[in-house]
Amino acid sequence: MLEIVKTADGSNTIFNPLVGENYHSKHGALQESRHVFVNSGLRCFLDGKARSKSPPIEETSKETAAGTNVSILEVGFGTGLNFLLSADFCVDKGIILDYTGIEAYPLSLEMISQTDYDQYVSSELWQKFIADYERLSISPIELMPRCKLQIANCKLQTFQSDQQYDIIYFDAFAVAHQPEMWNEATISHTIRFLKPGGVFVTYAITGNLKRALKALGCKVEKAPGAPGKREMLRAVKIV
Ligand SMILES: C[S@@+](CC[C@H](N)C(=O)[O-])C[C@H]1O[C@@H](n2cnc3c(N)ncnc32)[C@H](O)[C@@H]1O
């Protein structure tokens, strides 16, 4: 029923006929994941940390990032592309990553293997991810040195944790297909897991989402969208 399809940048995504939507942008799965989550989420958060220590940012970010701890919560883990790209970046830069993915409808290992995402990350990371994928929902696993992953196989709405995260990657299906993921109650539940000063990013931007985030004490910014989309949303939780 699920089908692997190619997007405009040559990278694969999955089409879910029941939902009527792809897991990623048709304009490019890889470029969307890199732009929205790795660059506008993770790298932006790390640059903000570096800037708060000492300028200039371009010189400090590389040095201060190594040894930095960062925790990420992803809503809609799916194929794991956002995790793989983020983990590859963190391992390369010496950043200590603690990543939790929430996924209500986990993909089979066979489906994940068919994405061909091995070509975008180190072979060691890919092999560890594939080898451990089916055990990641039982307990967190250190897939690479200083790079830990756990998948919570539950609906976002029932997810519970004592942990708060530095960054939230909000990668739910679009509001037209899954409005319950974007309503005030669900966004409020999600923001509970964000640390003060933490960053929330998503590929979409709507008036309702902006209002909900502002009411929850977040500073909301429009950022340039991934190719094919004019804008995306980034919000910072104010203390
Ligand atoms: C747009 S896709 C995410 C793509 C994913 N980040 C990737 O890179 O492959 C949305 C994901 O949200 C999951 N999902 C749907 N309803 C959910 C819910 N209530 N709670 C958690 N995950 C949900 C879907 O199964 C799907 O994997």
The ligand as an SDF file (V2000), in Angstrom:
LIG
                    3D

 27 29  0  0  0  0  0  0  0  0999 V2000
    5.1060   13.9420    7.0960 C   0  0  0  0  0  0  0  0  0  0  0  0
    5.3680   12.3220    7.7230 S   0  0  0  0  0  0  0  0  0  0  0  0
    6.9230   12.4720    8.5430 C   0  0  0  0  0  0  0  0  0  0  0  0
    8.1220   12.2110    7.7430 C   0  0  0  0  0  0  0  0  0  0  0  0
    9.3140   11.8670    8.5730 C   0  0  0  0  0  0  0  0  0  0  0  0
    9.7500   12.9230    9.4540 N   0  0  0  0  0  0  0  0  0  0  0  0
   10.3980   11.3990    7.6350 C   0  0  0  0  0  0  0  0  0  0  0  0
   11.4110   12.1020    7.4990 O   0  0  0  0  0  0  0  0  0  0  0  0
   10.2110   10.3560    7.0460 O   0  0  0  0  0  0  0  0  0  0  0  0
    4.2940   12.3260    9.1550 C   0  0  0  0  0  0  0  0  0  0  0  0
    4.5550   11.1940   10.1130 C   0  0  0  0  0  0  0  0  0  0  0  0
    3.7120   11.3650   11.2630 O   0  0  0  0  0  0  0  0  0  0  0  0
    3.2410   10.0940   11.6640 C   0  0  0  0  0  0  0  0  0  0  0  0
    2.0200   10.3020   12.4610 N   0  0  0  0  0  0  0  0  0  0  0  0
    0.7370   10.4110   12.0350 C   0  0  0  0  0  0  0  0  0  0  0  0
   -0.0920   10.6480   13.0660 N   0  0  0  0  0  0  0  0  0  0  0  0
    0.6740   10.6970   14.1820 C   0  0  0  0  0  0  0  0  0  0  0  0
    0.3960   10.9110   15.5610 C   0  0  0  0  0  0  0  0  0  0  0  0
   -0.8480   11.1500   16.0090 N   0  0  0  0  0  0  0  0  0  0  0  0
    1.4230   10.8820   16.4160 N   0  0  0  0  0  0  0  0  0  0  0  0
    2.6930   10.6410   15.9880 C   0  0  0  0  0  0  0  0  0  0  0  0
    3.0160   10.4310   14.6940 N   0  0  0  0  0  0  0  0  0  0  0  0
    2.0170   10.4650   13.7920 C   0  0  0  0  0  0  0  0  0  0  0  0
    3.0300    9.3740   10.3460 C   0  0  0  0  0  0  0  0  0  0  0  0
    2.9530    7.9840   10.5110 O   0  0  0  0  0  0  0  0  0  0  0  0
    4.2520    9.8260    9.5530 C   0  0  0  0  0  0  0  0  0  0  0  0
    5.3300    8.9810    9.7810 O   0  0  0  0  0  0  0  0  0  0  0  0
  1  2  1  0
  2  3  1  0
  2 10  1  0
  3  4  1  0
  4  5  1  0
  5  6  1  0
  5  7  1  0
  7  8  2  0
  7  9  1  0
 10 11  1  0
 11 12  1  0
 11 26  1  0
 12 13  1  0
 13 14  1  0
 13 24  1  0
 14 15  1  0
 14 23  1  0
 15 16  2  0
 16 17  1  0
 17 18  1  0
 17 23  2  0
 18 19  1  0
 18 20  2  0
 20 21  1  0
 21 22  2  0
 22 23  1  0
 24 25  1  0
 24 26  1  0
 26 27  1  0
M  CHG  2   2   1   9  -1
M  END
$$$$
